Amino acid sequence: MNFRKFLIAQSILITASSIVFPFYLLLIKNIGDSYSQFGWAYGLFTLTAALSYPIIGRLGDRFGDKNMLLVYTLGMAATMLLIPLLIHVWQVYVIQIVMGILGAIQKNTEKAFLARDKDVQSAGKRIGNYHLHISLWSGIGIIATGYLIDFLTVASLFYLISFVYIIASFVIVKRERI
């Protein structure tokens, strides 16, 4: 996978994540009945990610960045399809654990890909451009969703974002031009 394809895929992924995150928080709040449940949910996400990083790092070295990003995109696509169906707090906790693992895969793979790139002379410039692109797309996606949600249900937003994750997986597997 070349840097350009990686940048496009990551822009799509980060935009999708940024779009659903505020609405996912609302969903968690509507299912739970206390801030402690929200704390548990987010804490499970963070702790699961933390405990997963060493294993994910080894798996990334073994299976490659492209395959790890595919696991992330397809896992998140499936997760987005399940979120609107959640009705109990324990289901949110399970999803948070899954999303913690998937989030760790994405973050670890992102950093590993950038570290593996051979162009050390322009690494800072390339990483700066990388963050510019994914941050711009993320912001644009969040603003657009603010308008779009007036016409959609929150559940349909998760289904739409599932489709966006699938699009990202196609970008990742698409053959590079020689």
Buried (B, 14 or more C-beta within 10 A) or exposed (E): BEBEBBBBBBBBBBBBBBBBEEBBEEBBBEBBEEEEBBEBBBBBBEEBBEEBBEEBBEBBEEEBBBBBBBBBBBBBBBBBBBBBEBEEBEBBBBBBBBBBBBBBBBBBBBEBBBEEBEEEEEEEEBEEEBEEBBBEBBEEBBEEBEEBBEEEEBEEBBBBBBEBBBBBBEBBBEEEEE
